[in-house]
Amino acid sequence: MSSVCKVTCGKLAGGTGANARYITRESACDRWEARHVPEHELMGATDRDRRHAAAQHMDRLAACERGNRRDYRVILSFEKEVSSDKALAMAREFLDKSHFRDNPAMLAVHRNTEHVHVHILLAARKLDGRKLHLERREFESFDKLWAKIYQREMGRDQSREAVTDRHREAVQGREISLSESTAWPAAP
C-alpha cells in the first residue's frame, strides 16, 4: 500500500457503530479523536469509555438514516513513516478542505500494518441536518485533495500517473468495479 485515499459508503444498519468500534480498537488504534461530536457525548472515566460513547453516538446518528448512505468511510494511507500527531493533522486538513468539513466524524490512526493509515468515519448528515450527497466528480476530487496535502507535507510525487501506478499496485492487478473504486452511491 502507498499514499492512497479510499472513500466508501456504509449502508448496513448497525454497521456504523461496528465500524467505529473496529477503527478505535485498542489493538490497532494508536490515537483517535472525534470531530463535531458534542462533548457530552464523549463522557467516560477512561479513554476506552470515551471511544465506546463516541461509537454509540455515531451509531445513533446512522440509525436515523434511510437509503443507501448511513455513513462515509475514508482511509488515508502513508508510504513514509509519520507521527500520529502529523497523520491526524493531515487528516484534519483533508476534512477541512473536503465536502466532509461539516460532518460529525471519528478519526483513528492505525500502526498495525506496514504503513501508517488513518481511518475516518463520518455521519452521512452534516451539522445542519442535511444529508451529504456527492456526485461522481466530487468522489474523484478526494484523491486529488489528498495527493496535494500529501505532496506538500511528505514531499512525494503525486502526479496523476504516479497515483494511478500506486493504485494499481495497491489492488494488485485484481479488477475493481466502478462502485468499489469510486464508492459513489446510487441516487436515493
Long-range contacts (C-beta under 8 A, 24 or more apart in sequence): 1-77, 1-79, 1-113, 1-114, 1-115, 1-117, 1-170, 2-77, 2-79, 2-115, 2-166, 2-169, 2-170, 3-77, 3-78, 3-79, 3-146, 3-147, 3-150, 3-154, 3-156, 3-158, 3-166, 4-75, 4-76, 4-77, 4-146, 4-166, 4-167, 4-170, 5-74, 5-75, 5-76, 5-77, 5-94, 5-142, 5-143, 5-145, 5-146, 5-147, 6-74, 6-75, 6-183, 7-72, 7-73, 7-74, 7-139, 7-142, 7-183, 8-72, 8-73, 8-180, 8-183, 9-68, 9-69, 9-70, 9-71, 9-72, 9-73, 9-124, 9-183, 9-185, 10-62, 10-69, 10-70, 10-71, 10-72, 10-73, 10-121, 11-68, 11-69, 11-70, 12-70, 13-62, 13-63, 13-70, 14-59, 15-62, 15-70, 15-71, 16-58, 16-59, 16-61, 16-62, 16-63, 16-70, 16-71, 16-121, 16-123, 17-55, 17-56, 17-58, 17-59, 17-62, 19-71, 19-73, 19-121, 20-54, 20-55, 20-58, 20-59, 20-106, 20-121, 21-51, 21-52, 21-55, 23-106, 23-108, 23-110, 23-119, 23-121, 24-51, 24-54, 24-55, 24-106, 24-108, 27-112, 28-108, 28-110, 28-111, 28-112, 29-108, 29-109, 29-110, 30-84, 30-109, 30-110, 30-111, 31-84, 31-85, 31-88, 31-108, 31-109, 32-106, 32-107, 32-108, 32-109, 33-88, 33-106, 33-107, 34-104, 34-105, 34-106, 34-107, 35-92, 35-95, 35-104, 35-105, 35-106, 35-107, 36-102, 36-103, 36-104, 36-105, 36-127, 37-104, 37-105, 37-106, 54-106, 55-106, 57-104, 58-104, 58-106, 58-121, 58-123, 61-104, 61-123, 61-124, 61-125, 62-123, 62-124, 64-125, 65-124, 65-125, 65-131, 67-188, 68-185, 68-186, 68-188, 69-124, 69-131, 69-132, 69-133, 69-185, 69-188, 70-124, 71-121, 71-122, 71-123, 71-124, 72-100, 72-103, 72-121, 72-122, 72-124, 72-132, 73-119, 73-120, 73-121, 73-122, 74-100, 74-118, 74-119, 74-120, 74-122, 74-142, 75-117, 75-118, 75-119, 75-120, 76-117, 76-118, 76-120, 76-146, 77-115, 77-116, 77-117, 77-118, 78-115, 78-116, 78-117, 78-150, 78-154, 79-115, 79-156, 79-166, 80-154, 80-156, 81-116, 82-116, 82-154, 84-109, 84-111, 84-116, 86-153, 87-116, 87-118, 88-118, 90-118, 90-149, 90-150, 90-153, 91-118, 91-120, 93-149, 94-120, 94-145, 94-146, 94-149, 95-120, 97-145, 97-149, 98-141, 98-142, 98-145, 99-132, 99-134, 99-138, 99-141, 100-132, 102-126, 102-127, 102-128, 103-127, 103-132, 131-188, 133-185, 133-188, 134-184, 134-185, 135-184, 136-182, 136-184, 139-182, 139-183, 139-184, 140-182
